[in-house]
Amino acid sequence: MTLTPKNIYMIIVLAGTILLIGDHLTSPALTAAGSPSELGNACAPCGAPCIDTDTK
């Protein structure tokens, strides 16, 4: 395989895509989504606060 500019560009794009996907999959951003005990006073999985709609 000769290293033409087209091949070099494709290698760079492929390597960048692999790095971005790998970084996304190893991100710790969603580790707390499965443990609602760490969300405090939240009712929804997204962390929305509980709103008491029952007015007395």
PDB file with one MODEL, atoms N, CA, C and O in Angstrom:
MODEL        1
ATOM      1  N   MET A   1       0.845  -1.181   0.000  1.00  0.00           N
ATOM      2  CA  MET A   1       0.000   0.000   0.000  1.00  0.00           C
ATOM      3  C   MET A   1       0.885   1.238   0.000  1.00  0.00           C
ATOM      4  O   MET A   1       1.759   1.397   0.852  1.00  0.00           O
ATOM      5  N   THR A   2       0.649   2.084  -0.944  1.00  0.00           N
ATOM      6  CA  THR A   2       1.398   3.342  -0.991  1.00  0.00           C
ATOM      7  C   THR A   2       0.664   4.391  -0.174  1.00  0.00           C
ATOM      8  O   THR A   2      -0.564   4.391  -0.098  1.00  0.00           O
ATOM      9  N   LEU A   3       1.418   5.271   0.426  1.00  0.00           N
ATOM     10  CA  LEU A   3       0.819   6.301   1.277  1.00  0.00           C
ATOM     11  C   LEU A   3       0.500   7.540   0.454  1.00  0.00           C
ATOM     12  O   LEU A   3       1.281   8.489   0.393  1.00  0.00           O
ATOM     13  N   THR A   4      -0.639   7.505  -0.162  1.00  0.00           N
ATOM     14  CA  THR A   4      -1.106   8.666  -0.899  1.00  0.00           C
ATOM     15  C   THR A   4      -1.814   9.599   0.084  1.00  0.00           C
ATOM     16  O   THR A   4      -2.200   9.164   1.169  1.00  0.00           O
ATOM     17  N   PRO A   5      -1.988  10.849  -0.266  1.00  0.00           N
ATOM     18  CA  PRO A   5      -2.703  11.764   0.640  1.00  0.00           C
ATOM     19  C   PRO A   5      -4.103  11.261   1.020  1.00  0.00           C
ATOM     20  O   PRO A   5      -4.567  11.481   2.139  1.00  0.00           O
ATOM     21  N   LYS A   6      -4.760  10.592   0.087  1.00  0.00           N
ATOM     22  CA  LYS A   6      -6.083  10.048   0.385  1.00  0.00           C
ATOM     23  C   LYS A   6      -5.995   8.976   1.469  1.00  0.00           C
ATOM     24  O   LYS A   6      -6.814   8.954   2.388  1.00  0.00           O
ATOM     25  N   ASN A   7      -5.006   8.089   1.366  1.00  0.00           N
ATOM     26  CA  ASN A   7      -4.841   7.029   2.365  1.00  0.00           C
ATOM     27  C   ASN A   7      -4.458   7.603   3.725  1.00  0.00           C
ATOM     28  O   ASN A   7      -4.952   7.142   4.754  1.00  0.00           O
ATOM     29  N   ILE A   8      -3.591   8.592   3.736  1.00  0.00           N
ATOM     30  CA  ILE A   8      -3.190   9.229   5.002  1.00  0.00           C
ATOM     31  C   ILE A   8      -4.399   9.893   5.654  1.00  0.00           C
ATOM     32  O   ILE A   8      -4.599   9.772   6.863  1.00  0.00           O
ATOM     33  N   TYR A   9      -5.197  10.586   4.863  1.00  0.00           N
ATOM     34  CA  TYR A   9      -6.404  11.232   5.389  1.00  0.00           C
ATOM     35  C   TYR A   9      -7.367  10.194   5.974  1.00  0.00           C
ATOM     36  O   TYR A   9      -7.925  10.408   7.050  1.00  0.00           O
ATOM     37  N   MET A  10      -7.561   9.097   5.290  1.00  0.00           N
ATOM     38  CA  MET A  10      -8.460   8.052   5.784  1.00  0.00           C
ATOM     39  C   MET A  10      -7.939   7.428   7.079  1.00  0.00           C
ATOM     40  O   MET A  10      -8.722   7.116   7.976  1.00  0.00           O
ATOM     41  N   ILE A  11      -6.629   7.246   7.176  1.00  0.00           N
ATOM     42  CA  ILE A  11      -6.037   6.697   8.410  1.00  0.00           C
ATOM     43  C   ILE A  11      -6.252   7.664   9.569  1.00  0.00           C
ATOM     44  O   ILE A  11      -6.590   7.239  10.673  1.00  0.00           O
ATOM     45  N   ILE A  12      -6.063   8.948   9.332  1.00  0.00           N
ATOM     46  CA  ILE A  12      -6.240   9.949  10.390  1.00  0.00           C
ATOM     47  C   ILE A  12      -7.701  10.009  10.836  1.00  0.00           C
ATOM     48  O   ILE A  12      -7.982  10.059  12.033  1.00  0.00           O
ATOM     49  N   VAL A  13      -8.626  10.006   9.885  1.00  0.00           N
ATOM     50  CA  VAL A  13     -10.055  10.046  10.224  1.00  0.00           C
ATOM     51  C   VAL A  13     -10.458   8.790  10.985  1.00  0.00           C
ATOM     52  O   VAL A  13     -11.193   8.877  11.969  1.00  0.00           O
ATOM     53  N   LEU A  14      -9.995   7.635  10.551  1.00  0.00           N
ATOM     54  CA  LEU A  14     -10.327   6.383  11.218  1.00  0.00           C
ATOM     55  C   LEU A  14      -9.748   6.352  12.634  1.00  0.00           C
ATOM     56  O   LEU A  14     -10.435   5.950  13.573  1.00  0.00           O
ATOM     57  N   ALA A  15      -8.503   6.769  12.792  1.00  0.00           N
ATOM     58  CA  ALA A  15      -7.883   6.787  14.127  1.00  0.00           C
ATOM     59  C   ALA A  15      -8.608   7.772  15.049  1.00  0.00           C
ATOM     60  O   ALA A  15      -8.824   7.475  16.224  1.00  0.00           O
ATOM     61  N   GLY A  16      -8.978   8.927  14.528  1.00  0.00           N
ATOM     62  CA  GLY A  16      -9.704   9.908  15.337  1.00  0.00           C
ATOM     63  C   GLY A  16     -11.068   9.399  15.761  1.00  0.00           C
ATOM     64  O   GLY A  16     -11.492   9.609  16.897  1.00  0.00           O
ATOM     65  N   THR A  17     -11.750   8.733  14.854  1.00  0.00           N
ATOM     66  CA  THR A  17     -13.062   8.177  15.172  1.00  0.00           C
ATOM     67  C   THR A  17     -12.950   7.102  16.251  1.00  0.00           C
ATOM     68  O   THR A  17     -13.759   7.057  17.177  1.00  0.00           O
ATOM     69  N   ILE A  18     -11.960   6.250  16.126  1.00  0.00           N
ATOM     70  CA  ILE A  18     -11.751   5.201  17.131  1.00  0.00           C
ATOM     71  C   ILE A  18     -11.429   5.822  18.494  1.00  0.00           C
ATOM     72  O   ILE A  18     -11.933   5.361  19.518  1.00  0.00           O
ATOM     73  N   LEU A  19     -10.600   6.857  18.512  1.00  0.00           N
ATOM     74  CA  LEU A  19     -10.270   7.521  19.774  1.00  0.00           C
ATOM     75  C   LEU A  19     -11.495   8.186  20.395  1.00  0.00           C
ATOM     76  O   LEU A  19     -11.690   8.105  21.608  1.00  0.00           O
ATOM     77  N   LEU A  20     -12.312   8.834  19.589  1.00  0.00           N
ATOM     78  CA  LEU A  20     -13.510   9.492  20.117  1.00  0.00           C
ATOM     79  C   LEU A  20     -14.505   8.482  20.678  1.00  0.00           C
ATOM     80  O   LEU A  20     -15.079   8.700  21.745  1.00  0.00           O
ATOM     81  N   ILE A  21     -14.709   7.388  19.968  1.00  0.00           N
ATOM     82  CA  ILE A  21     -15.639   6.361  20.451  1.00  0.00           C
ATOM     83  C   ILE A  21     -15.089   5.715  21.730  1.00  0.00           C
ATOM     84  O   ILE A  21     -15.838   5.474  22.677  1.00  0.00           O
ATOM     85  N   GLY A  22     -13.805   5.443  21.753  1.00  0.00           N
ATOM     86  CA  GLY A  22     -13.192   4.865  22.952  1.00  0.00           C
ATOM     87  C   GLY A  22     -13.298   5.790  24.147  1.00  0.00           C
ATOM     88  O   GLY A  22     -13.571   5.340  25.260  1.00  0.00           O
ATOM     89  N   ASP A  23     -13.085   7.078  23.929  1.00  0.00           N
ATOM     90  CA  ASP A  23     -13.197   8.053  25.020  1.00  0.00           C
ATOM     91  C   ASP A  23     -14.635   8.136  25.517  1.00  0.00           C
ATOM     92  O   ASP A  23     -14.876   8.238  26.720  1.00  0.00           O
ATOM     93  N   HIS A  24     -15.576   8.093  24.603  1.00  0.00           N
ATOM     94  CA  HIS A  24     -16.987   8.157  24.985  1.00  0.00           C
ATOM     95  C   HIS A  24     -17.408   6.924  25.788  1.00  0.00           C
ATOM     96  O   HIS A  24     -18.126   7.041  26.781  1.00  0.00           O
ATOM     97  N   LEU A  25     -16.967   5.759  25.361  1.00  0.00           N
ATOM     98  CA  LEU A  25     -17.371   4.531  26.036  1.00  0.00           C
ATOM     99  C   LEU A  25     -16.708   4.353  27.396  1.00  0.00           C
ATOM    100  O   LEU A  25     -17.254   3.663  28.257  1.00  0.00           O
ATOM    101  N   THR A  26     -15.547   4.959  27.607  1.00  0.00           N
ATOM    102  CA  THR A  26     -14.870   4.832  28.897  1.00  0.00           C
ATOM    103  C   THR A  26     -15.140   6.014  29.810  1.00  0.00           C
ATOM    104  O   THR A  26     -14.535   6.116  30.877  1.00  0.00           O
ATOM    105  N   SER A  27     -16.030   6.905  29.417  1.00  0.00           N
ATOM    106  CA  SER A  27     -16.348   8.082  30.219  1.00  0.00           C
ATOM    107  C   SER A  27     -17.121   7.681  31.468  1.00  0.00           C
ATOM    108  O   SER A  27     -18.037   6.862  31.386  1.00  0.00           O
ATOM    109  N   PRO A  28     -16.772   8.236  32.613  1.00  0.00           N
ATOM    110  CA  PRO A  28     -17.495   7.903  33.849  1.00  0.00           C
ATOM    111  C   PRO A  28     -18.762   8.735  34.040  1.00  0.00           C
ATOM    112  O   PRO A  28     -19.296   8.775  35.148  1.00  0.00           O
ATOM    113  N   ALA A  29     -19.251   9.389  33.011  1.00  0.00           N
ATOM    114  CA  ALA A  29     -20.394  10.292  33.158  1.00  0.00           C
ATOM    115  C   ALA A  29     -21.669   9.567  33.548  1.00  0.00           C
ATOM    116  O   ALA A  29     -22.509  10.154  34.230  1.00  0.00           O
ATOM    117  N   LEU A  30     -21.847   8.334  33.151  1.00  0.00           N
ATOM    118  CA  LEU A  30     -23.099   7.632  33.424  1.00  0.00           C
ATOM    119  C   LEU A  30     -22.992   6.614  34.552  1.00  0.00           C
ATOM    120  O   LEU A  30     -23.862   5.752  34.676  1.00  0.00           O
ATOM    121  N   THR A  31     -21.962   6.689  35.370  1.00  0.00           N
ATOM    122  CA  THR A  31     -21.827   5.695  36.432  1.00  0.00           C
ATOM    123  C   THR A  31     -22.870   5.894  37.518  1.00  0.00           C
ATOM    124  O   THR A  31     -23.250   4.925  38.174  1.00  0.00           O
ATOM    125  N   ALA A  32     -23.347   7.114  37.732  1.00  0.00           N
ATOM    126  CA  ALA A  32     -24.335   7.360  38.778  1.00  0.00           C
ATOM    127  C   ALA A  32     -25.763   7.144  38.301  1.00  0.00           C
ATOM    128  O   ALA A  32     -26.692   7.212  39.106  1.00  0.00           O
ATOM    129  N   ALA A  33     -25.959   6.888  37.028  1.00  0.00           N
ATOM    130  CA  ALA A  33     -27.316   6.737  36.516  1.00  0.00           C
ATOM    131  C   ALA A  33     -27.984   5.469  37.039  1.00  0.00           C
ATOM    132  O   ALA A  33     -29.209   5.427  37.159  1.00  0.00           O
ATOM    133  N   GLY A  34     -27.219   4.457  37.345  1.00  0.00           N
ATOM    134  CA  GLY A  34     -27.801   3.212  37.822  1.00  0.00           C
ATOM    135  C   GLY A  34     -27.965   3.145  39.317  1.00  0.00           C
ATOM    136  O   GLY A  34     -28.512   2.166  39.826  1.00  0.00           O
ATOM    137  N   SER A  35     -27.508   4.157  40.049  1.00  0.00           N
ATOM    138  CA  SER A  35     -27.608   4.124  41.504  1.00  0.00           C
ATOM    139  C   SER A  35     -28.388   5.337  42.002  1.00  0.00           C
ATOM    140  O   SER A  35     -27.803   6.392  42.246  1.00  0.00           O
ATOM    141  N   PRO A  36     -29.705   5.193  42.155  1.00  0.00           N
ATOM    142  CA  PRO A  36     -30.523   6.329  42.566  1.00  0.00           C
ATOM    143  C   PRO A  36     -30.239   6.817  43.973  1.00  0.00           C
ATOM    144  O   PRO A  36     -30.646   7.925  44.323  1.00  0.00           O
ATOM    145  N   SER A  37     -29.553   6.027  44.795  1.00  0.00           N
ATOM    146  CA  SER A  37     -29.265   6.477  46.157  1.00  0.00           C
ATOM    147  C   SER A  37     -28.300   7.654  46.168  1.00  0.00           C
ATOM    148  O   SER A  37     -28.270   8.410  47.139  1.00  0.00           O
ATOM    149  N   GLU A  38     -27.518   7.825  45.121  1.00  0.00           N
ATOM    150  CA  GLU A  38     -26.565   8.925  45.077  1.00  0.00           C
ATOM    151  C   GLU A  38     -27.179  10.210  44.534  1.00  0.00           C
ATOM    152  O   GLU A  38     -26.514  11.245  44.512  1.00  0.00           O
ATOM    153  N   LEU A  39     -28.425  10.162  44.100  1.00  0.00           N
ATOM    154  CA  LEU A  39     -29.036  11.336  43.499  1.00  0.00           C
ATOM    155  C   LEU A  39     -29.680  12.252  44.526  1.00  0.00           C
ATOM    156  O   LEU A  39     -30.202  13.303  44.155  1.00  0.00           O
ATOM    157  N   GLY A  40     -29.661  11.893  45.805  1.00  0.00           N
ATOM    158  CA  GLY A  40     -30.212  12.765  46.826  1.00  0.00           C
ATOM    159  C   GLY A  40     -31.724  12.769  46.807  1.00  0.00           C
ATOM    160  O   GLY A  40     -32.352  11.712  46.863  1.00  0.00           O
ATOM    161  N   ASN A  41     -32.308  13.941  46.729  1.00  0.00           N
ATOM    162  CA  ASN A  41     -33.756  14.100  46.778  1.00  0.00           C
ATOM    163  C   ASN A  41     -34.330  14.122  45.371  1.00  0.00           C
ATOM    164  O   ASN A  41     -35.036  15.061  45.006  1.00  0.00           O
ATOM    165  N   ALA A  42     -34.039  13.112  44.587  1.00  0.00           N
ATOM    166  CA  ALA A  42     -34.486  13.074  43.198  1.00  0.00           C
ATOM    167  C   ALA A  42     -35.468  11.932  42.999  1.00  0.00           C
ATOM    168  O   ALA A  42     -35.292  10.837  43.534  1.00  0.00           O
ATOM    169  N   CYS A  43     -36.503  12.207  42.223  1.00  0.00           N
ATOM    170  CA  CYS A  43     -37.499  11.179  41.918  1.00  0.00           C
ATOM    171  C   CYS A  43     -37.245  10.533  40.565  1.00  0.00           C
ATOM    172  O   CYS A  43     -37.524   9.350  40.366  1.00  0.00           O
ATOM    173  N   ALA A  44     -36.716  11.316  39.645  1.00  0.00           N
ATOM    174  CA  ALA A  44     -36.511  10.830  38.282  1.00  0.00           C
ATOM    175  C   ALA A  44     -35.069  10.389  38.096  1.00  0.00           C
ATOM    176  O   ALA A  44     -34.179  10.899  38.778  1.00  0.00           O
ATOM    177  N   PRO A  45     -34.818   9.457  37.192  1.00  0.00           N
ATOM    178  CA  PRO A  45     -33.449   9.016  36.924  1.00  0.00           C
ATOM    179  C   PRO A  45     -32.547  10.136  36.415  1.00  0.00           C
ATOM    180  O   PRO A  45     -31.324  10.052  36.535  1.00  0.00           O
ATOM    181  N   CYS A  46     -33.146  11.184  35.847  1.00  0.00           N
ATOM    182  CA  CYS A  46     -32.328  12.285  35.343  1.00  0.00           C
ATOM    183  C   CYS A  46     -31.875  13.201  36.455  1.00  0.00           C
ATOM    184  O   CYS A  46     -31.050  14.084  36.220  1.00  0.00           O
ATOM    185  N   GLY A  47     -32.400  13.017  37.687  1.00  0.00           N
ATOM    186  CA  GLY A  47     -31.994  13.846  38.803  1.00  0.00           C
ATOM    187  C   GLY A  47     -32.943  14.989  39.078  1.00  0.00           C
ATOM    188  O   GLY A  47     -32.632  15.878  39.870  1.00  0.00           O
ATOM    189  N   ALA A  48     -34.113  14.979  38.425  1.00  0.00           N
ATOM    190  CA  ALA A  48     -35.086  16.047  38.672  1.00  0.00           C
ATOM    191  C   ALA A  48     -35.579  15.979  40.114  1.00  0.00           C
ATOM    192  O   ALA A  48     -35.817  14.889  40.633  1.00  0.00           O
ATOM    193  N   PRO A  49     -35.732  17.121  40.762  1.00  0.00           N
ATOM    194  CA  PRO A  49     -36.160  17.096  42.163  1.00  0.00           C
ATOM    195  C   PRO A  49     -37.623  16.695  42.302  1.00  0.00           C
ATOM    196  O   PRO A  49     -38.423  16.870  41.384  1.00  0.00           O
ATOM    197  N   CYS A  50     -37.952  16.156  43.464  1.00  0.00           N
ATOM    198  CA  CYS A  50     -39.326  15.774  43.733  1.00  0.00           C
ATOM    199  C   CYS A  50     -40.148  17.042  44.000  1.00  0.00           C
ATOM    200  O   CYS A  50     -39.742  17.907  44.777  1.00  0.00           O
ATOM    201  N   ILE A  51     -41.291  17.132  43.353  1.00  0.00           N
ATOM    202  CA  ILE A  51     -42.177  18.268  43.553  1.00  0.00           C
ATOM    203  C   ILE A  51     -43.466  17.729  44.138  1.00  0.00           C
ATOM    204  O   ILE A  51     -44.132  16.888  43.534  1.00  0.00           O
ATOM    205  N   ASP A  52     -43.807  18.207  45.291  1.00  0.00           N
ATOM    206  CA  ASP A  52     -45.025  17.760  45.963  1.00  0.00           C
ATOM    207  C   ASP A  52     -46.206  18.476  45.331  1.00  0.00           C
ATOM    208  O   ASP A  52     -46.384  19.678  45.530  1.00  0.00           O
ATOM    209  N   THR A  53     -47.012  17.750  44.574  1.00  0.00           N
ATOM    210  CA  THR A  53     -48.164  18.359  43.908  1.00  0.00           C
ATOM    211  C   THR A  53     -49.413  18.295  44.768  1.00  0.00           C
ATOM    212  O   THR A  53     -50.448  18.858  44.412  1.00  0.00           O
ATOM    213  N   ASP A  54     -49.320  17.613  45.893  1.00  0.00           N
ATOM    214  CA  ASP A  54     -50.473  17.490  46.804  1.00  0.00           C
ATOM    215  C   ASP A  54     -50.477  18.691  47.738  1.00  0.00           C
ATOM    216  O   ASP A  54     -49.744  18.710  48.727  1.00  0.00           O
ATOM    217  N   THR A  55     -51.293  19.690  47.435  1.00  0.00           N
ATOM    218  CA  THR A  55     -51.360  20.884  48.278  1.00  0.00           C
ATOM    219  C   THR A  55     -52.381  20.664  49.367  1.00  0.00           C
ATOM    220  O   THR A  55     -53.467  20.140  49.117  1.00  0.00           O
ATOM    221  N   LYS A  56     -52.039  21.060  50.560  1.00  0.00           N
ATOM    222  CA  LYS A  56     -52.924  20.851  51.703  1.00  0.00           C
ATOM    223  C   LYS A  56     -53.490  22.147  52.204  1.00  0.00           C
ATOM    224  O   LYS A  56     -54.258  22.154  53.166  1.00  0.00           O
TER     225      LYS A  56
ENDMDL
END
